[in-house]
Amino acid sequence: MNYTVTSDNFEGKKKGESITEKELLELGLNADALIASEHITKTATTKPVEETK
Amino acid sequence: MARIVLTDASVVINGINLSEFITSVAISTSEDVVDTTGMGSAGARTRVAGLADNSVTFEFNQDFATSAPEVTINAVGSSLVGTVTTCVVKPTSAAVSASNPSYTFSAVCAEWQPLSAAVGELATISATWPISGAITKAV
């Protein structure tokens, strides 16, 4: 899971940068609280579409 | 070594820098004192240190805006209150060094006052949170 930083106050990351779930875990951060407080949002992941012939 | 007057302390709670809202921070450590006195102690008690008990007290200026204390600590749907959260405190916002150590710890957000002030006063929050485990100091 990837997240996008939407806050100006996120330590070590700028607004618009990405952070992974692994990074959040390593930093001991509570992802749910960060999402609820709108400091990060889940990044929409697009599944590659297989080409059909 | 220069003395320091705190004007730029850095407080990061759950990865969010709330320094601009912080008016006071105090990290406290105390050790249990365990009595080891036995016979032949020459009439004086002997003691050793036991378990450490750490806590942190933050004083905030309350603010309900985006990225401010209330929404960061007590968001609707997923509040940090009642959970253990990672905090990092430094004397100044500069990089970590021997003269600007960082203190990292897991605090139990055991109390929170969303609104506390008398008429005409600034709304502030004083929260003392017990620390779970050791405080890691980095230089």
N, CA and C atoms of all chains as a GROMACS GRO file, in nm:
protein
  576
    1MET      N    1   0.085  -0.120   0.000
    1MET     CA    2   0.000   0.000   0.000
    1MET      C    3   0.088   0.124   0.000
    2ASN      N    4   0.056   0.219  -0.085
    2ASN     CA    5   0.127   0.346  -0.090
    2ASN      C    6   0.034   0.459  -0.047
    3TYR      N    7   0.094   0.562   0.007
    3TYR     CA    8   0.018   0.678   0.051
    3TYR      C    9   0.082   0.805  -0.006
    4THR      N   10   0.002   0.907  -0.021
    4THR     CA   11   0.051   1.037  -0.064
    4THR      C   12   0.039   1.135   0.052
    5VAL      N   13   0.148   1.206   0.077
    5VAL     CA   14   0.147   1.305   0.185
    5VAL      C   15   0.066   1.426   0.140
    6THR      N   16  -0.034   1.462   0.221
    6THR     CA   17  -0.121   1.575   0.185
    6THR      C   18  -0.108   1.690   0.285
    7SER      N   19  -0.011   1.678   0.374
    7SER     CA   20   0.006   1.776   0.481
    7SER      C   21   0.140   1.846   0.466
    8ASP      N   22   0.144   1.972   0.509
    8ASP     CA   23   0.271   2.047   0.509
    8ASP      C   24   0.354   2.015   0.632
    9ASN      N   25   0.295   1.944   0.726
    9ASN     CA   26   0.364   1.922   0.855
    9ASN      C   27   0.420   1.782   0.871
   10PHE      N   28   0.416   1.702   0.766
   10PHE     CA   29   0.466   1.565   0.777
   10PHE      C   30   0.619   1.570   0.784
   11GLU      N   31   0.674   1.519   0.893
   11GLU     CA   32   0.818   1.529   0.915
   11GLU      C   33   0.895   1.441   0.815
   12GLY      N   34   0.986   1.503   0.744
   12GLY     CA   35   1.073   1.428   0.654
   12GLY      C   36   1.016   1.405   0.515
   13LYS      N   37   0.893   1.444   0.492
   13LYS     CA   38   0.830   1.429   0.361
   13LYS      C   39   0.760   1.558   0.323
   14LYS      N   40   0.767   1.590   0.196
   14LYS     CA   41   0.697   1.709   0.150
   14LYS      C   42   0.559   1.672   0.096
   15LYS      N   43   0.472   1.770   0.094
   15LYS     CA   44   0.338   1.750   0.041
   15LYS      C   45   0.348   1.699  -0.103
   16GLY      N   46   0.275   1.592  -0.131
   16GLY     CA   47   0.276   1.535  -0.266
   16GLY      C   48   0.370   1.417  -0.280
   17GLU      N   49   0.463   1.401  -0.185
   17GLU     CA   50   0.554   1.287  -0.191
   17GLU      C   51   0.482   1.160  -0.146
   18SER      N   52   0.540   1.048  -0.183
   18SER     CA   53   0.481   0.919  -0.148
   18SER      C   54   0.549   0.859  -0.026
   19ILE      N   55   0.474   0.780   0.044
   19ILE     CA   56   0.530   0.703   0.156
   19ILE      C   57   0.463   0.567   0.154
   20THR      N   58   0.541   0.464   0.179
   20THR     CA   59   0.487   0.329   0.173
   20THR      C   60   0.440   0.285   0.312
   21GLU      N   61   0.358   0.181   0.310
   21GLU     CA   62   0.311   0.124   0.436
   21GLU      C   63   0.430   0.075   0.518
   22LYS      N   64   0.530   0.019   0.448
   22LYS     CA   65   0.649  -0.033   0.516
   22LYS      C   66   0.723   0.080   0.588
   23GLU      N   67   0.735   0.194   0.522
   23GLU     CA   68   0.802   0.309   0.584
   23GLU      C   69   0.727   0.356   0.708
   24LEU      N   70   0.593   0.360   0.696
   24LEU     CA   71   0.512   0.402   0.811
   24LEU      C   72   0.532   0.307   0.929
   25LEU      N   73   0.536   0.177   0.898
   25LEU     CA   74   0.555   0.078   1.004
   25LEU      C   75   0.692   0.094   1.068
   26GLU      N   76   0.794   0.114   0.984
   26GLU     CA   77   0.930   0.128   1.036
   26GLU      C   78   0.943   0.252   1.125
   27LEU      N   79   0.866   0.356   1.092
   27LEU     CA   80   0.870   0.479   1.171
   27LEU      C   81   0.778   0.471   1.293
   28GLY      N   82   0.703   0.362   1.301
   28GLY     CA   83   0.612   0.344   1.414
   28GLY      C   84   0.491   0.435   1.408
   29LEU      N   85   0.449   0.470   1.287
   29LEU     CA   86   0.339   0.566   1.273
   29LEU      C   87   0.205   0.495   1.254
   30ASN      N   88   0.100   0.560   1.301
   30ASN     CA   89  -0.035   0.507   1.294
   30ASN      C   90  -0.100   0.557   1.165
   31ALA      N   91  -0.104   0.472   1.064
   31ALA     CA   92  -0.154   0.512   0.933
   31ALA      C   93  -0.301   0.553   0.938
   32ASP      N   94  -0.382   0.478   1.014
   32ASP     CA   95  -0.525   0.509   1.021
   32ASP      C   96  -0.548   0.651   1.075
   33ALA      N   97  -0.471   0.686   1.179
   33ALA     CA   98  -0.486   0.820   1.237
   33ALA      C   99  -0.438   0.927   1.139
   34LEU      N  100  -0.333   0.895   1.065
   34LEU     CA  101  -0.281   0.992   0.967
   34LEU      C  102  -0.381   1.014   0.853
   35ILE      N  103  -0.450   0.906   0.815
   35ILE     CA  104  -0.552   0.918   0.710
   35ILE      C  105  -0.672   0.997   0.764
   36ALA      N  106  -0.716   0.961   0.885
   36ALA     CA  107  -0.833   1.028   0.944
   36ALA      C  108  -0.807   1.177   0.964
   37SER      N  109  -0.681   1.211   0.994
   37SER     CA  110  -0.648   1.352   1.016
   37SER      C  111  -0.603   1.422   0.888
   38GLU      N  112  -0.616   1.350   0.776
   38GLU     CA  113  -0.589   1.405   0.643
   38GLU      C  114  -0.446   1.452   0.623
   39HIS      N  115  -0.353   1.381   0.688
   39HIS     CA  116  -0.210   1.409   0.663
   39HIS      C  117  -0.159   1.325   0.546
   40ILE      N  118  -0.224   1.211   0.524
   40ILE     CA  119  -0.190   1.126   0.409
   40ILE      C  120  -0.320   1.073   0.349
   41THR      N  121  -0.311   1.034   0.223
   41THR     CA  122  -0.425   0.964   0.162
   41THR      C  123  -0.372   0.840   0.092
   42LYS      N  124  -0.458   0.742   0.080
   42LYS     CA  125  -0.419   0.622   0.007
   42LYS      C  126  -0.401   0.659  -0.140
   43THR      N  127  -0.294   0.608  -0.198
   43THR     CA  128  -0.269   0.634  -0.338
   43THR      C  129  -0.343   0.530  -0.420
   44ALA      N  130  -0.420   0.578  -0.514
   44ALA     CA  131  -0.495   0.485  -0.599
   44ALA      C  132  -0.396   0.403  -0.681
   45THR      N  133  -0.412   0.273  -0.674
   45THR     CA  134  -0.325   0.186  -0.753
   45THR      C  135  -0.401   0.137  -0.874
   46THR      N  136  -0.336   0.143  -0.986
   46THR     CA  137  -0.402   0.097  -1.109
   46THR      C  138  -0.339  -0.035  -1.150
   47LYS      N  139  -0.425  -0.133  -1.168
   47LYS     CA  140  -0.379  -0.265  -1.209
   47LYS      C  141  -0.352  -0.263  -1.359
   48PRO      N  142  -0.233  -0.308  -1.401
   48PRO     CA  143  -0.207  -0.308  -1.544
   48PRO      C  144  -0.307  -0.396  -1.618
   49VAL      N  145  -0.360  -0.343  -1.723
   49VAL     CA  146  -0.459  -0.417  -1.802
   49VAL      C  147  -0.388  -0.499  -1.908
   50GLU      N  148  -0.422  -0.626  -1.911
   50GLU     CA  149  -0.359  -0.713  -2.011
   50GLU      C  150  -0.417  -0.684  -2.149
   51GLU      N  151  -0.327  -0.682  -2.242
   51GLU     CA  152  -0.370  -0.655  -2.379
   51GLU      C  153  -0.438  -0.780  -2.438
   52THR      N  154  -0.551  -0.761  -2.496
   52THR     CA  155  -0.618  -0.876  -2.558
   52THR      C  156  -0.609  -0.864  -2.709
   53LYS      N  157  -0.582  -0.975  -2.772
   53LYS     CA  158  -0.568  -0.972  -2.918
   53LYS      C  159  -0.686  -1.043  -2.984
   54MET      N  160   3.014   2.489   2.641
   54MET     CA  161   2.878   2.449   2.602
   54MET      C  162   2.782   2.561   2.633
   55ALA      N  163   2.709   2.601   2.536
   55ALA     CA  164   2.617   2.713   2.552
   55ALA      C  165   2.492   2.670   2.628
   56ARG      N  166   2.445   2.759   2.711
   56ARG     CA  167   2.314   2.737   2.773
   56ARG      C  168   2.209   2.752   2.664
   57ILE      N  169   2.092   2.703   2.694
   57ILE     CA  170   1.989   2.710   2.589
   57ILE      C  171   1.858   2.764   2.645
   58VAL      N  172   1.803   2.858   2.574
   58VAL     CA  173   1.667   2.906   2.601
   58VAL      C  174   1.580   2.848   2.490
   59LEU      N  175   1.480   2.774   2.527
   59LEU     CA  176   1.397   2.710   2.425
   59LEU      C  177   1.312   2.812   2.349
   60THR      N  178   1.338   2.821   2.222
   60THR     CA  179   1.255   2.908   2.136
   60THR      C  180   1.215   2.834   2.009
   61ASP      N  181   1.276   2.718   1.987
   61ASP     CA  182   1.257   2.650   1.858
   61ASP      C  183   1.256   2.498   1.877
   62ALA      N  184   1.204   2.452   1.991
   62ALA     CA  185   1.203   2.307   2.015
   62ALA      C  186   1.118   2.238   1.907
   63SER      N  187   1.159   2.119   1.874
   63SER     CA  188   1.089   2.042   1.771
   63SER      C  189   1.013   1.927   1.836
   64VAL      N  190   0.883   1.921   1.808
   64VAL     CA  191   0.799   1.814   1.863
   64VAL      C  192   0.724   1.750   1.747
   65VAL      N  193   0.750   1.622   1.727
   65VAL     CA  194   0.685   1.547   1.619
   65VAL      C  195   0.606   1.434   1.683
   66ILE      N  196   0.476   1.432   1.657
   66ILE     CA  197   0.388   1.330   1.714
   66ILE      C  198   0.324   1.253   1.600
   67ASN      N  199   0.343   1.124   1.600
   67ASN     CA  200   0.292   1.037   1.492
   67ASN      C  201   0.335   1.090   1.354
   68GLY      N  202   0.459   1.138   1.348
   68GLY     CA  203   0.514   1.183   1.220
   68GLY      C  204   0.477   1.324   1.181
   69ILE      N  205   0.394   1.391   1.261
   69ILE     CA  206   0.348   1.525   1.227
   69ILE      C  207   0.416   1.628   1.316
   70ASN      N  208   0.476   1.727   1.254
   70ASN     CA  209   0.546   1.831   1.328
   70ASN      C  210   0.446   1.932   1.383
   71LEU      N  211   0.429   1.927   1.515
   71LEU     CA  212   0.332   2.016   1.582
   71LEU      C  213   0.403   2.127   1.660
   72SER      N  214   0.529   2.150   1.630
   72SER     CA  215   0.611   2.244   1.708
   72SER      C  216   0.548   2.382   1.719
   73GLU      N  217   0.487   2.429   1.611
   73GLU     CA  218   0.433   2.566   1.613
   73GLU      C  219   0.317   2.582   1.712
   74PHE      N  220   0.260   2.470   1.756
   74PHE     CA  221   0.149   2.477   1.851
   74PHE      C  222   0.194   2.448   1.994
   75ILE      N  223   0.318   2.404   2.009
   75ILE     CA  224   0.370   2.364   2.140
   75ILE      C  225   0.423   2.486   2.215
   76THR      N  226   0.380   2.500   2.340
   76THR     CA  227   0.433   2.609   2.422
   76THR      C  228   0.525   2.558   2.532
   77SER      N  229   0.520   2.428   2.557
   77SER     CA  230   0.603   2.371   2.662
   77SER      C  231   0.617   2.220   2.640
   78VAL      N  232   0.734   2.171   2.668
   78VAL     CA  233   0.755   2.026   2.660
   78VAL      C  234   0.848   1.985   2.775
   79ALA      N  235   0.816   1.874   2.837
   79ALA     CA  236   0.899   1.824   2.946
   79ALA      C  237   0.905   1.672   2.940
   80ILE      N  238   1.023   1.620   2.926
   80ILE     CA  239   1.044   1.475   2.928
   80ILE      C  240   1.099   1.440   3.066
   81SER      N  241   1.035   1.346   3.131
   81SER     CA  242   1.075   1.312   3.267
   81SER      C  243   1.111   1.164   3.279
   82THR      N  244   1.215   1.138   3.353
   82THR     CA  245   1.254   1.001   3.383
   82THR      C  246   1.277   0.988   3.532
   83SER      N  247   1.217   0.888   3.591
   83SER     CA  248   1.248   0.860   3.732
   83SER      C  249   1.271   0.710   3.745
   84GLU      N  250   1.352   0.674   3.839
   84GLU     CA  251   1.385   0.533   3.861
   84GLU      C  252   1.328   0.489   3.995
   85ASP      N  253   1.267   0.374   3.996
   85ASP     CA  254   1.230   0.317   4.125
   85ASP      C  255   1.357   0.295   4.206
   86VAL      N  256   1.345   0.312   4.336
   86VAL     CA  257   1.458   0.287   4.424
   86VAL      C  258   1.424   0.163   4.508
   87VAL      N  259   1.504   0.061   4.491
   87VAL     CA  260   1.477  -0.067   4.557
   87VAL      C  261   1.573  -0.083   4.674
   88ASP      N  262   1.514  -0.107   4.790
   88ASP     CA  263   1.593  -0.120   4.911
   88ASP      C  264   1.663  -0.256   4.916
   89THR      N  265   1.790  -0.254   4.941
   89THR     CA  266   1.866  -0.380   4.947
   89THR      C  267   1.933  -0.398   5.083
   90THR      N  268   1.883  -0.320   5.180
   90THR     CA  269   1.948  -0.322   5.311
   90THR      C  270   1.945  -0.462   5.374
   91GLY      N  271   2.060  -0.505   5.419
   91GLY     CA  272   2.068  -0.631   5.491
   91GLY      C  273   2.141  -0.611   5.623
   92MET      N  274   2.151  -0.715   5.696
   92MET     CA  275   2.229  -0.707   5.820
   92MET      C  276   2.374  -0.670   5.785
   93GLY      N  277   2.434  -0.592   5.869
   93GLY     CA  278   2.572  -0.553   5.844
   93GLY      C  279   2.586  -0.438   5.747
   94SER      N  280   2.477  -0.361   5.734
   94SER     CA  281   2.483  -0.245   5.644
   94SER      C  282   2.532  -0.119   5.715
   95ALA      N  283   2.598  -0.138   5.825
   95ALA     CA  284   2.659  -0.028   5.900
   95ALA      C  285   2.558   0.079   5.939
   96GLY      N  286   2.436   0.038   5.965
   96GLY     CA  287   2.334   0.131   6.014
   96GLY      C  288   2.277   0.223   5.908
   97ALA      N  289   2.306   0.197   5.782
   97ALA     CA  290   2.250   0.283   5.675
   97ALA      C  291   2.186   0.195   5.568
   98ARG      N  292   2.080   0.244   5.511
   98ARG     CA  293   2.013   0.168   5.406
   98ARG      C  294   2.101   0.164   5.281
   99THR      N  295   2.092   0.052   5.210
   99THR     CA  296   2.155   0.043   5.078
   99THR      C  297   2.044   0.028   4.976
  100ARG      N  298   2.071   0.076   4.860
  100ARG     CA  299   1.966   0.079   4.757
  100ARG      C  300   2.026   0.056   4.619
  101VAL      N  301   1.941   0.010   4.529
  101VAL     CA  302   1.977   0.003   4.387
  101VAL      C  303   1.860   0.062   4.306
  102ALA      N  304   1.892   0.102   4.185
  102ALA     CA  305   1.787   0.153   4.097
  102ALA      C  306   1.705   0.038   4.043
  103GLY      N  307   1.576   0.059   4.031
  103GLY     CA  308   1.487  -0.044   3.977
  103GLY      C  309   1.440  -0.006   3.838
  104LEU      N  310   1.311  -0.014   3.817
  104LEU     CA  311   1.256   0.016   3.685
  104LEU      C  312   1.248   0.167   3.661
  105ALA      N  313   1.275   0.205   3.538
  105ALA     CA  314   1.259   0.345   3.500
  105ALA      C  315   1.112   0.371   3.468
  106ASP      N  316   1.068   0.491   3.498
  106ASP     CA  317   0.930   0.532   3.467
  106ASP      C  318   0.938   0.665   3.395
  107ASN      N  319   0.908   0.662   3.266
  107ASN     CA  320   0.924   0.781   3.182
  107ASN      C  321   0.787   0.841   3.147
  108SER      N  322   0.786   0.970   3.131
  108SER     CA  323   0.664   1.037   3.086
  108SER      C  324   0.700   1.165   3.012
  109VAL      N  325   0.603   1.217   2.940
  109VAL     CA  326   0.623   1.344   2.869
  109VAL      C  327   0.500   1.431   2.891
  110THR      N  328   0.524   1.559   2.909
  110THR     CA  329   0.414   1.655   2.920
  110THR      C  330   0.426   1.758   2.809
  111PHE      N  331   0.320   1.769   2.732
  111PHE     CA  332   0.315   1.869   2.625
  111PHE      C  333   0.209   1.973   2.662
  112GLU      N  334   0.239   2.097   2.634
  112GLU     CA  335   0.136   2.200   2.640
  112GLU      C  336   0.120   2.258   2.500
  113PHE      N  337  -0.004   2.257   2.455
  113PHE     CA  338  -0.036   2.302   2.319
  113PHE      C  339  -0.123   2.427   2.325
  114ASN      N  340  -0.112   2.509   2.222
  114ASN     CA  341  -0.219   2.604   2.191
  114ASN      C  342  -0.317   2.528   2.104
  115GLN      N  343  -0.440   2.522   2.147
  115GLN     CA  344  -0.538   2.444   2.071
  115GLN      C  345  -0.571   2.512   1.938
  116ASP      N  346  -0.595   2.430   1.839
  116ASP     CA  347  -0.632   2.479   1.706
  116ASP      C  348  -0.707   2.365   1.638
  117PHE      N  349  -0.819   2.399   1.576
  117PHE     CA  350  -0.902   2.296   1.513
  117PHE      C  351  -0.885   2.292   1.361
  118ALA      N  352  -0.788   2.369   1.312
  118ALA     CA  353  -0.768   2.374   1.167
  118ALA      C  354  -0.698   2.247   1.118
  119THR      N  355  -0.693   2.233   0.989
  119THR     CA  356  -0.621   2.120   0.927
  119THR      C  357  -0.476   2.121   0.973
  120SER      N  358  -0.423   2.003   1.001
  120SER     CA  359  -0.283   1.984   1.043
  120SER      C  360  -0.253   2.036   1.183
  121ALA      N  361  -0.355   2.081   1.254
  121ALA     CA  362  -0.335   2.136   1.388
  121ALA      C  363  -0.352   2.025   1.494
  122PRO      N  364  -0.331   2.058   1.622
  122PRO     CA  365  -0.332   1.953   1.725
  122PRO      C  366  -0.459   1.869   1.731
  123GLU      N  367  -0.577   1.934   1.731
  123GLU     CA  368  -0.700   1.857   1.752
  123GLU      C  369  -0.719   1.748   1.647
  124VAL      N  370  -0.704   1.784   1.521
  124VAL     CA  371  -0.728   1.685   1.416
  124VAL      C  372  -0.615   1.582   1.411
  125THR      N  373  -0.495   1.623   1.448
  125THR     CA  374  -0.381   1.530   1.445
  125THR      C  375  -0.391   1.427   1.558
  126ILE      N  376  -0.428   1.473   1.676
  126ILE     CA  377  -0.432   1.384   1.793
  126ILE      C  378  -0.569   1.315   1.807
  127ASN      N  379  -0.674   1.389   1.774
  127ASN     CA  380  -0.808   1.341   1.808
  127ASN      C  381  -0.900   1.345   1.687
  128ALA      N  382  -0.854   1.285   1.577
  128ALA     CA  383  -0.934   1.287   1.453
  128ALA      C  384  -1.057   1.199   1.467
  129VAL      N  385  -1.162   1.243   1.403
  129VAL     CA  386  -1.284   1.162   1.399
  129VAL      C  387  -1.254   1.035   1.319
  130GLY      N  388  -1.289   0.922   1.376
  130GLY     CA  389  -1.269   0.795   1.304
  130GLY      C  390  -1.145   0.720   1.345
  131SER      N  391  -1.039   0.792   1.383
  131SER     CA  392  -0.918   0.724   1.428
  131SER      C  393  -0.835   0.820   1.514
  132SER      N  394  -0.871   0.825   1.638
  132SER     CA  395  -0.802   0.914   1.733
  132SER      C  396  -0.678   0.845   1.788
  133LEU      N  397  -0.577   0.926   1.817
  133LEU     CA  398  -0.457   0.871   1.883
  133LEU      C  399  -0.480   0.854   2.033
  134VAL      N  400  -0.585   0.917   2.084
  134VAL     CA  401  -0.612   0.909   2.228
  134VAL      C  402  -0.646   0.764   2.263
  135GLY      N  403  -0.575   0.712   2.360
  135GLY     CA  404  -0.595   0.572   2.399
  135GLY      C  405  -0.505   0.476   2.323
  136THR      N  406  -0.416   0.530   2.243
  136THR     CA  407  -0.323   0.445   2.169
  136THR      C  408  -0.179   0.482   2.207
  137VAL      N  409  -0.088   0.400   2.158
  137VAL     CA  410   0.055   0.429   2.177
  137VAL      C  411   0.106   0.492   2.048
  138THR      N  412   0.172   0.606   2.060
  138THR     CA  413   0.219   0.674   1.940
  138THR      C  414   0.366   0.714   1.953
  139THR      N  415   0.432   0.724   1.840
  139THR     CA  416   0.573   0.758   1.839
  139THR      C  417   0.591   0.910   1.844
  140CYS      N  418   0.678   0.955   1.931
  140CYS     CA  419   0.707   1.098   1.944
  140CYS      C  420   0.858   1.119   1.932
  141VAL      N  421   0.896   1.230   1.872
  141VAL     CA  422   1.037   1.269   1.863
  141VAL      C  423   1.047   1.415   1.907
  142VAL      N  424   1.135   1.439   2.004
  142VAL     CA  425   1.152   1.574   2.058
  142VAL      C  426   1.298   1.614   2.046
  143LYS      N  427   1.321   1.737   2.001
  143LYS     CA  428   1.457   1.792   1.993
  143LYS      C  429   1.458   1.933   2.054
  144PRO      N  430   1.570   1.975   2.106
  144PRO     CA  431   1.579   2.112   2.162
  144PRO      C  432   1.557   2.220   2.057
  145THR      N  433   1.605   2.195   1.935
  145THR     CA  434   1.583   2.290   1.826
  145THR      C  435   1.542   2.214   1.701
  146SER      N  436   1.499   2.287   1.601
  146SER     CA  437   1.457   2.222   1.477
  146SER      C  438   1.574   2.183   1.387
  147ALA      N  439   1.695   2.217   1.428
  147ALA     CA  440   1.813   2.185   1.348
  147ALA      C  441   1.837   2.034   1.346
  148ALA      N  442   1.931   1.993   1.260
  148ALA     CA  443   1.963   1.851   1.249
  148ALA      C  444   2.014   1.795   1.382
  149VAL      N  445   1.996   1.667   1.399
  149VAL     CA  446   2.041   1.601   1.522
  149VAL      C  447   2.193   1.608   1.531
  150SER      N  448   2.242   1.644   1.648
  150SER     CA  449   2.386   1.652   1.672
  150SER      C  450   2.410   1.639   1.822
  151ALA      N  451   2.537   1.642   1.860
  151ALA     CA  452   2.569   1.631   2.003
  151ALA      C  453   2.506   1.746   2.081
  152SER      N  454   2.494   1.863   2.019
  152SER     CA  455   2.436   1.978   2.088
  152SER      C  456   2.286   1.993   2.060
  153ASN      N  457   2.232   1.900   1.982
  153ASN     CA  458   2.087   1.901   1.953
  153ASN      C  459   2.037   1.757   1.945
  154PRO      N  460   2.040   1.688   2.059
  154PRO     CA  461   2.001   1.545   2.057
  154PRO      C  462   1.852   1.527   2.032
  155SER      N  463   1.819   1.413   1.977
  155SER     CA  464   1.677   1.380   1.962
  155SER      C  465   1.640   1.274   2.065
  156TYR      N  466   1.518   1.282   2.111
  156TYR     CA  467   1.463   1.187   2.207
  156TYR      C  468   1.341   1.122   2.142
  157THR      N  469   1.350   0.993   2.119
  157THR     CA  470   1.242   0.921   2.051
  157THR      C  471   1.181   0.821   2.149
  158PHE      N  472   1.049   0.818   2.152
  158PHE     CA  473   0.983   0.728   2.248
  158PHE      C  474   0.841   0.700   2.202
  159SER      N  475   0.783   0.597   2.263
  159SER     CA  476   0.643   0.561   2.239
  159SER      C  477   0.561   0.606   2.358
  160ALA      N  478   0.473   0.700   2.334
  160ALA     CA  479   0.392   0.754   2.444
  160ALA      C  480   0.250   0.700   2.436
  161VAL      N  481   0.193   0.675   2.552
  161VAL     CA  482   0.052   0.635   2.560
  161VAL      C  483  -0.030   0.763   2.571
  162CYS      N  484  -0.108   0.791   2.469
  162CYS     CA  485  -0.190   0.914   2.470
  162CYS      C  486  -0.305   0.893   2.567
  163ALA      N  487  -0.275   0.909   2.692
  163ALA     CA  488  -0.370   0.870   2.796
  163ALA      C  489  -0.470   0.979   2.830
  164GLU      N  490  -0.442   1.100   2.788
  164GLU     CA  491  -0.538   1.208   2.819
  164GLU      C  492  -0.535   1.313   2.710
  165TRP      N  493  -0.646   1.380   2.695
  165TRP     CA  494  -0.660   1.487   2.595
  165TRP      C  495  -0.776   1.576   2.635
  166GLN      N  496  -0.757   1.704   2.628
  166GLN     CA  497  -0.865   1.799   2.660
  166GLN      C  498  -0.893   1.880   2.535
  167PRO      N  499  -0.994   1.844   2.460
  167PRO     CA  500  -1.023   1.919   2.337
  167PRO      C  501  -1.047   2.067   2.361
  168LEU      N  502  -1.106   2.099   2.474
  168LEU     CA  503  -1.136   2.239   2.502
  168LEU      C  504  -1.113   2.268   2.649
  169SER      N  505  -1.025   2.363   2.675
  169SER     CA  506  -0.997   2.398   2.813
  169SER      C  507  -0.951   2.543   2.819
  170ALA      N  508  -1.038   2.629   2.864
  170ALA     CA  509  -1.004   2.770   2.883
  170ALA      C  510  -1.123   2.840   2.946
  171ALA      N  511  -1.091   2.946   3.018
  171ALA     CA  512  -1.197   3.030   3.074
  171ALA      C  513  -1.226   3.143   2.976
  172VAL      N  514  -1.331   3.215   3.001
  172VAL     CA  515  -1.369   3.324   2.912
  172VAL      C  516  -1.253   3.423   2.897
  173GLY      N  517  -1.226   3.458   2.776
  173GLY     CA  518  -1.119   3.554   2.748
  173GLY      C  519  -0.980   3.494   2.744
  174GLU      N  520  -0.971   3.365   2.772
  174GLU     CA  521  -0.839   3.301   2.774
  174GLU      C  522  -0.813   3.225   2.644
  175LEU      N  523  -0.686   3.202   2.618
  175LEU     CA  524  -0.646   3.121   2.505
  175LEU      C  525  -0.678   2.974   2.536
  176ALA      N  526  -0.735   2.904   2.439
  176ALA     CA  527  -0.763   2.761   2.458
  176ALA      C  528  -0.632   2.684   2.448
  177THR      N  529  -0.599   2.615   2.552
  177THR     CA  530  -0.474   2.539   2.556
  177THR      C  531  -0.503   2.397   2.601
  178ILE      N  532  -0.402   2.312   2.583
  178ILE     CA  533  -0.414   2.173   2.625
  178ILE      C  534  -0.286   2.136   2.699
  179SER      N  535  -0.301   2.076   2.814
  179SER     CA  536  -0.187   2.020   2.885
  179SER      C  537  -0.209   1.870   2.893
  180ALA      N  538  -0.117   1.795   2.837
  180ALA     CA  539  -0.134   1.649   2.834
  180ALA      C  540  -0.007   1.582   2.883
  181THR      N  541  -0.022   1.499   2.984
  181THR     CA  542   0.090   1.419   3.033
  181THR      C  543   0.066   1.276   2.991
  182TRP      N  544   0.161   1.224   2.915
  182TRP     CA  545   0.147   1.090   2.860
  182TRP      C  546   0.257   1.000   2.915
  183PRO      N  547   0.221   0.887   2.974
  183PRO     CA  548   0.322   0.790   3.016
  183PRO      C  549   0.395   0.736   2.893
  184ILE      N  550   0.521   0.708   2.909
  184ILE     CA  551   0.601   0.653   2.799
  184ILE      C  552   0.611   0.503   2.816
  185SER      N  553   0.587   0.432   2.708
  185SER     CA  554   0.599   0.286   2.710
  185SER      C  555   0.739   0.249   2.665
  186GLY      N  556   0.817   0.192   2.754
  186GLY     CA  557   0.951   0.151   2.718
  186GLY      C  558   1.054   0.262   2.738
  187ALA      N  559   1.168   0.243   2.678
  187ALA     CA  560   1.280   0.335   2.699
  187ALA      C  561   1.271   0.457   2.608
  188ILE      N  562   1.345   0.558   2.645
  188ILE     CA  563   1.361   0.676   2.560
  188ILE      C  564   1.495   0.659   2.487
  189THR      N  565   1.490   0.670   2.354
  189THR     CA  566   1.612   0.656   2.276
  189THR      C  567   1.668   0.794   2.245
  190LYS      N  568   1.790   0.816   2.291
  190LYS     CA  569   1.855   0.945   2.265
  190LYS      C  570   1.957   0.927   2.152
  191ALA      N  571   1.947   1.012   2.051
  191ALA     CA  572   2.041   1.004   1.939
  191ALA      C  573   2.114   1.137   1.927
  192VAL      N  574   2.243   1.132   1.895
  192VAL     CA  575   2.322   1.254   1.878
  192VAL      C  576   2.394   1.251   1.744
   0.00000   0.00000   0.00000
